Amino acid sequence: MEITINDAAKKISQNKNIAIAPHVNPDGDGLGSTLGLYHALVKSGHNVKIFVDDDIPNAFRFLPGWENFIRPEEQVDGIDLLIVLDAEPERIGRVTEVIKAPILNLDHHRSNTKTANFLYLAPERAATGEIIYLLLDNMQIELDTNIAICLYTAIATDCGFFKYSNTSSFTMQTAAKMLDYGVEPNRISEALEQKKFTDVKILPAVIDTLTLYNDGKIAIISVTKDIKENCDSTADFVEYARIIEGVDVAIVVKYSDDKVTRISMRSKYTDVASIAEKLGGGGHIRAAGCTINDDLVNARKCILAVVEAEMAAK
């Protein structure tokens, strides 16, 4: 059932014991939104637990409270409401298996499957962090430094630090307000840009996989098992494909398991959310992803064929 932001605020206010979870393969928006809401609800007197069915990337371990995330492994009782952020319930892994409670879903992805008990969906927002800001304003919860750091990170990372096409005046105004609560943008940028020596050393191997297709309009990078095992973060690899002159769709095909491959896409013109949706994923028009249950070589062929078909149909 779709609800308003006011309904969402009331639903949270009516429940004392709350669990919050972002999607697997968590990014800055999922983690920042979860932690921002976590700090705010603890501040307002709720009992709150946060879960993520994945590892927390080292790059985001500057976020206050990240160490409070719990991996869902055994049944959790006494939860009145499960809040799912930045994705639909199907994308939070085992959290829905260990927590049996009504689900409130707050999201900005148009591909949301709308399966939650209660859904506030705002595709016009650049990040779920913007939704959390509106929610806390509705609940009259005063921001503080910890909340602001988390929400700024959520917003800034999902709009490419204000350079992607989803950046709106609301995006910039909301991020600017976070500075009034002690956020230092340079410190957040430095934390996220910092690379381990091994991650820099692996770049030649990453670039060596970069190939252009469709008259240079498609660029694909493969993160093989060996590359993945020898670097800490693969999050920025797509940028090396995206910045090439003439490239519309940049793709990273990443090894996850022998028969599981994760796909990340960025674009300048093509609707990559539509492409991801065809393969069971989702996202934004200019940034989307999916998982293909096949090995890396076949997954690369698959995503290339789908993207080429999408381009040819336009």
C-alpha positions, 0 to 999 in steps of 0.5 A: 500500500502506497502512503504519504510521508506523513503516514510514514512518520505516524507509522514510525511514531506508533512503534517502539521497537524498530529494525532498519535495513538497506539493500545488499551490496550496500552503497553510500545512500543505503548506508547513510540513510540507514544510519541517519535514520538510526541516530534520529530514532534512537534520539527520539526514544525508539529501540532500534537495530540495524541490519545488512546482509553484506559486508560494509565497504571500508570506504564507508567506515567513517560513518558514525555508528557503522559498527552497529550493523548486524548480519542477519543470522538468527531469528530476531524477536520483538520487532514492531516494524521493519524499515527497508531503505533504498530498495524493495524488501526482496533486495535486503537478503536474509533480513526478511527471513530473521525478522517477521514484522510489518514492512515500511519501505522508503525508496526513490527507485522507480523500479520498486516492486511495491511489495512492502506492507507500506510504501513511500516512493519518491522517484523524483528524489535524487537519494533516499537520504533526501526522503529521510531528511523530509521524514525527520522534518515531518517528525520534528526530530532535530538534526545533529552532527551524526545524522547530518554526516550520514544524510550528506553522504547518502545524498552526495554519493547518489548524485555523484557529488552533484554532477549527475543529472539527478541533481536538483535544486532540492538536492543541493539545498538539502545537502547545504543544510547539513553543513549547518550541523557540522558536516565538512564536505572535504573530509567526507570526500577525502574519506571516500576518495582514499584508496588502498595501495593494492587498489591503485596497483590493480588498476592496470589489470582493470583497465586492460579489461576495458573494451568499447563496443557499438562504435564506441558508445558502450564501454565494459570493464570486467572485474574478474575473480582475481581482480576482486580478490586483490582489491578492497573496493571496486566501486569507482571502476565504472568511472574509468569507462564512463569518462571516455569520450563518446561513451553513452553506457558504461558497464562493470561486470563483476565476479560474485561467484562462479555462477553469479555476476553483478552488473553496474551501469552508468549512462549519459543518454540511454535508460539503463534502469529499463535495461536493468529491469529486464534482467530483474534489477533496477535503479535510476535512468542514468545509474542502475544494476542487476545480478545475472546468474551466470559466469562472468564471461556469459554475463558480459555477453548477455548484458552487452546484447541487451544494451545493444538491443535497447540502443537499436530500438531507439 
